[in-house]
Each structure stands twice: as structure tokens, then as C-alpha cells.
Amino acid sequence: MVRILVTGAGGQLGQTLQNNAQKFTVFSFDFKLSNELDVTEPAQLFDVFKQGQYDFCINCAAYTNVEEAEKQPQKAMNVNAEGAKQLAEVCKMHGTTLIHISTDYVFDGKKKAGYTVADKTNPINVYGKSKLAGEKFIQQIQPNHYIIRTSWLYSKKYGHNFYRAIVRKALAGEDLNITDAQKGCPTNAESLAKFILNEIVLGEKPFGIYHFTDGKPMTWYDFAKQILNENGLTDKVNLVLEPNYRTLAKRPKNSVLE
């Protein structure tokens, strides 16, 4: 049976992967759980890889707080870049294929059409820069890799994300002030998990970079409307279009992935 190590297993994608991995033997680790693994610590990685002969390592460990990354750039770089580097090195050493989750934020958002894997990267915030640095380390170190860029990831069951926040606030009767200044493709963690397990792990695709989303471009305001409709909450909340959305981090206006 295929043996898979999942880092960042306590996050929304990590938990979703485990729920969909009945065909595989899965070993899950998360820095925030009792079963700890800090991907920035080589000694911990060596110990974990010594314990099992893993066919694949799916790296879901990441520093994803875009706003906080601007305040703590070194922390973001440690996890997203240095952590990816350490994983690439230990995967190469043990003959393990590395599947790394990356982001639409490696692009600057100036392109009018959707971004392809051939488009030039140009991140405009610390989070995007740290994730791109991680991609480059992996490409330099471990030939047997898959880098999967995704966007606006959410789970209906797990984690802190836009989908669950909209539902929670609507049920509490809070007004929702949502921007339409950004366009992207929301991606359900269920869809991404099935793509990784069925198309990458079992599909034997060529190594390299892939883009994966649920394929429907929309703004955050559009997405909020969709969420309210799906949950029958349209009449229970006041949804307000907020054109002047202020953030510390610069964000790409168009991050649609083809």
C-alpha cells in the first residue's frame, strides 16, 4: 500500500486529505498538535523519515496569515521557504516524492486573463514571496516534486476560512461588508484533496507545477453571496459591498488560476 506522510495535518486541507485517504497508509504530523513536527527543524524531519519509508510527502504545513506575514516576515520565510527547503532535502535523501501546496499569491494580479503555469511570477506581499522562495528551493533540490498552486482554499468542516466565517457571522446576524476588489477562484479542500490523491498520487502525472481550483472566477463579494444562497441565509443578513477594502498586505487584484 502507498505510504503517505502529511505535514500540517491539523489544517483544513490536512484533515480533508486524511478523510479521503482510505486507499493509502497515511502518517500525519502537525506542529500545533500533540504529534508535533516542525518542518524548519532538520533533526525532527530526519527522525520522522527514519521511522517510515514514505512514498509521498504532502506538505500542507504553511504560514498562511497574509496580514501577519507583513509584520513577521522572518517567521513566514522560516516556514514557507526554509521549511520547504528542509523537506525537499530529506525527501531527496529518502527517495520520497514531495507534493507541495503553493498559492495564487506568487503572481502580482496585473494580468487581465487567468494565470497559467508558464506565466512569470512576481509576488507583491511577504506571504507570496515566502511561498515562491519555497517553490524555488524545491525545484533546485528535489527533482521528484509536484508543486500545486491553488487559491481561496476553504473547507465547510474544518479550520478558519472565509466560507465558515460568512456562515458564522450570518447566523449571528452580523452585517457583512465584503469587497469586490479582488477576483480569484474559490477552491473546496475536498476537490483539492481528491485531485492530489487520485490524479497525482495514483495518476502518475509528470513532475512539475500544476494549478488547481474549482474553476469558477468570482470576487469575494460574489463568493459571499454564493455561500449565503447555499446555506439559505440570504434573508438573514445584510450583505454590503465594500469597495474600499484596506489591508496591510498588498493583494493581487486578479489571481485567477488557469
C-alpha positions as CSV (number, residue, x, y, z in Angstrom):
1,M,0.0,0.0,0.0
2,V,1.2,3.5,-0.8
3,R,2.6,5.2,2.3
4,I,2.0,9.0,2.6
5,L,3.3,11.5,5.1
6,V,1.2,14.6,5.6
7,T,2.7,17.6,7.2
8,G,0.4,20.4,8.6
9,A,-2.2,17.6,9.0
10,G,-4.2,19.6,11.5
11,G,-5.2,22.3,9.0
12,Q,-8.2,22.3,6.7
13,L,-6.5,20.5,3.8
14,G,-4.6,18.1,6.0
15,Q,-7.7,16.9,7.7
16,T,-9.6,16.7,4.4
17,L,-6.8,14.6,2.9
18,Q,-6.9,12.1,5.8
19,N,-10.7,11.8,5.4
20,N,-10.2,10.9,1.7
21,A,-7.2,8.6,2.0
22,Q,-8.8,5.2,2.7
23,K,-6.8,3.6,-0.1
24,F,-3.5,4.6,1.5
25,T,-1.5,4.3,4.6
26,V,-1.2,7.9,6.0
27,F,1.1,9.2,8.7
28,S,0.0,12.7,9.8
29,F,2.1,15.3,11.6
30,D,1.3,18.8,12.7
31,F,3.4,21.3,14.7
32,K,0.3,22.5,16.6
33,L,-0.9,19.0,17.6
34,S,0.4,16.6,20.1
35,N,2.0,14.7,17.3
36,E,4.5,17.5,16.6
37,L,6.7,18.1,13.6
38,D,8.4,21.4,12.9
39,V,9.4,21.4,9.2
40,T,12.0,24.0,9.9
41,E,13.9,21.6,12.2
42,P,16.1,19.1,10.3
43,A,16.6,16.8,13.2
44,Q,12.9,16.3,13.6
45,L,12.4,15.7,9.9
46,F,15.2,13.1,9.9
47,D,13.7,11.3,12.9
48,V,10.3,11.1,11.2
49,F,11.6,10.0,7.9
50,K,13.7,7.3,9.6
51,Q,10.6,5.8,11.1
52,G,8.9,5.0,7.8
53,Q,9.6,4.5,4.2
54,Y,7.3,7.1,2.7
55,D,6.4,7.1,-1.0
56,F,4.9,10.6,-0.9
57,C,5.1,13.6,1.4
58,I,2.2,16.0,1.1
59,N,3.4,19.3,2.5
60,C,0.4,21.3,3.9
61,A,2.5,23.0,6.6
62,A,2.5,26.7,5.9
63,Y,2.4,30.2,7.5
64,T,-0.8,31.4,5.8
65,N,-1.7,34.6,7.7
66,V,-1.1,37.2,4.9
67,E,-1.5,40.2,7.2
68,E,0.7,38.9,10.0
69,A,3.4,37.9,7.5
70,E,3.9,41.6,6.8
71,K,4.6,42.2,10.5
72,Q,6.7,39.0,10.9
73,P,8.4,38.4,7.6
74,Q,11.1,36.1,9.0
75,K,8.5,33.8,10.6
76,A,6.8,33.5,7.2
77,M,10.1,32.8,5.4
78,N,11.1,30.2,8.0
79,V,8.0,28.1,7.5
80,N,7.2,28.7,3.8
81,A,10.7,28.9,2.4
82,E,13.1,27.3,4.8
83,G,10.6,24.6,5.8
84,A,10.1,23.7,2.1
85,K,13.8,23.5,1.6
86,Q,14.4,21.2,4.6
87,L,11.6,18.9,3.4
88,A,13.0,18.8,-0.2
89,E,16.4,17.8,1.2
90,V,15.1,15.0,3.4
91,C,12.7,13.8,0.7
92,K,15.5,13.5,-1.8
93,M,17.7,11.7,0.7
94,H,14.9,9.1,1.3
95,G,13.6,8.8,-2.2
96,T,10.2,10.3,-1.3
97,T,8.2,12.3,-3.9
98,L,7.3,15.7,-2.5
99,I,3.9,17.2,-3.1
100,H,3.9,20.8,-2.1
101,I,0.9,23.2,-1.8
102,S,1.5,26.7,-3.1
103,T,-0.6,29.7,-3.8
104,D,-2.0,32.1,-6.4
105,Y,-0.2,34.9,-4.5
106,V,3.0,34.2,-6.3
107,F,1.5,36.4,-9.1
108,D,1.1,40.2,-9.0
109,G,-2.5,40.3,-10.2
110,K,-1.8,42.7,-13.1
111,K,-2.8,40.2,-15.9
112,K,-6.3,40.5,-17.2
113,A,-6.7,36.9,-18.0
114,G,-6.1,33.9,-15.8
115,Y,-2.6,32.8,-14.9
116,T,-1.1,29.7,-16.4
117,V,1.9,27.7,-15.0
118,A,4.0,29.3,-17.8
119,D,3.4,32.9,-16.6
120,K,6.1,34.9,-14.8
121,T,5.8,35.1,-11.1
122,N,6.0,38.4,-9.3
123,P,4.6,38.3,-5.7
124,I,3.7,41.7,-4.1
125,N,3.5,40.7,-0.5
126,V,5.6,38.8,2.1
127,Y,3.4,35.8,2.0
128,G,3.6,35.4,-1.7
129,K,7.4,36.0,-1.7
130,S,7.9,33.3,1.0
131,K,5.8,30.8,-0.9
132,L,7.7,31.5,-4.1
133,A,11.0,31.1,-2.3
134,G,9.8,27.7,-1.1
135,E,8.9,26.7,-4.7
136,K,12.3,27.6,-5.9
137,F,14.1,25.6,-3.2
138,I,12.1,22.5,-4.1
139,Q,12.8,22.9,-7.8
140,Q,16.5,23.2,-7.1
141,I,16.8,20.4,-4.6
142,Q,14.3,17.6,-5.4
143,P,13.6,16.6,-9.0
144,N,10.8,14.3,-7.9
145,H,8.3,17.0,-6.9
146,Y,4.8,18.3,-7.6
147,I,4.1,22.0,-6.8
148,I,0.3,22.6,-6.7
149,R,-0.8,26.2,-6.7
150,T,-4.3,26.7,-5.5
151,S,-6.4,29.7,-4.5
152,W,-9.0,30.8,-1.9
153,L,-9.0,27.5,-0.3
154,Y,-11.8,26.7,2.1
155,S,-13.4,23.8,3.9
156,K,-17.0,23.6,5.1
157,K,-16.0,21.4,8.0
158,Y,-12.5,22.5,9.2
159,G,-10.4,25.5,10.1
160,H,-10.7,29.3,10.0
161,N,-11.7,30.3,6.5
162,F,-13.9,32.7,4.5
163,Y,-16.7,30.2,4.0
164,R,-17.1,29.2,7.6
165,A,-16.7,32.9,8.7
166,I,-19.5,34.0,6.4
167,V,-21.9,31.3,7.7
168,R,-21.0,32.0,11.4
169,K,-21.5,35.8,11.0
170,A,-24.7,35.4,9.1
171,L,-26.2,33.0,11.8
172,A,-25.2,35.6,14.4
173,G,-27.0,38.3,12.5
174,E,-23.9,40.4,11.8
175,D,-23.7,42.8,8.8
176,L,-21.3,41.6,6.1
177,N,-19.1,44.2,4.5
178,I,-17.3,42.4,1.6
179,T,-15.0,43.7,-1.1
180,D,-15.2,43.1,-4.8
181,A,-11.7,44.5,-5.4
182,Q,-10.2,41.0,-5.9
183,K,-11.0,38.2,-8.3
184,G,-10.0,34.6,-7.9
185,C,-11.3,31.0,-7.9
186,P,-12.6,29.6,-4.6
187,T,-11.4,26.0,-4.1
188,N,-13.0,23.5,-1.8
189,A,-10.5,21.4,0.1
190,E,-12.5,18.3,-0.8
191,S,-11.8,18.9,-4.5
192,L,-8.1,19.6,-4.0
193,A,-7.7,16.5,-1.8
194,K,-9.3,14.3,-4.4
195,F,-7.1,15.8,-7.1
196,I,-3.9,15.2,-5.1
197,L,-4.8,11.6,-4.2
198,N,-6.4,10.4,-7.4
199,E,-4.6,12.4,-10.1
200,I,-1.2,12.9,-8.5
201,V,-0.6,10.0,-6.2
202,L,-2.4,7.4,-8.3
203,G,-2.3,9.2,-11.6
204,E,1.4,9.3,-12.2
205,K,1.4,12.7,-13.8
206,P,4.7,14.2,-14.9
207,F,6.6,16.1,-12.2
208,G,6.3,19.8,-12.1
209,I,4.0,22.7,-11.4
210,Y,0.2,22.4,-11.6
211,H,-2.7,24.9,-11.0
212,F,-5.8,23.5,-9.3
213,T,-9.0,25.4,-8.4
214,D,-12.7,24.7,-8.7
215,G,-12.6,26.8,-11.9
216,K,-15.2,29.5,-11.4
217,P,-13.7,33.1,-11.2
218,M,-15.5,35.5,-8.8
219,T,-15.0,38.3,-6.4
220,W,-15.1,37.9,-2.6
221,Y,-18.5,39.6,-2.7
222,D,-19.7,37.1,-5.3
223,F,-18.4,34.2,-3.2
224,A,-20.2,35.6,-0.1
225,K,-23.5,35.7,-2.0
226,Q,-23.0,32.1,-3.1
227,I,-22.3,30.9,0.4
228,L,-25.4,32.7,1.8
229,N,-27.5,31.1,-1.0
230,E,-26.1,27.6,-0.4
231,N,-27.0,27.8,3.3
232,G,-30.4,29.5,3.0
233,L,-29.1,32.6,4.8
234,T,-29.7,35.3,2.2
235,D,-32.7,36.8,4.1
236,K,-31.0,36.6,7.5
237,V,-28.1,39.1,6.9
238,N,-27.3,42.4,5.4
239,L,-24.6,41.9,2.7
240,V,-22.9,45.2,1.9
241,L,-20.5,45.8,-1.0
242,E,-17.3,47.4,0.4
243,P,-15.2,48.9,-2.4
244,N,-12.6,50.5,-0.1
245,Y,-11.2,47.3,1.5
246,R,-8.0,48.2,3.4
247,T,-5.3,45.7,4.2
248,L,-1.7,45.9,5.4
249,A,-0.5,43.5,2.7
250,K,-0.9,44.3,-0.9
251,R,-3.1,41.7,-2.6
252,P,-3.3,40.8,-6.3
253,K,-6.5,42.2,-7.9
254,N,-6.7,39.2,-10.3
255,S,-5.4,35.9,-9.1
256,V,-7.5,33.6,-11.3
257,L,-5.5,30.4,-12.0
258,E,-6.0,28.6,-15.3
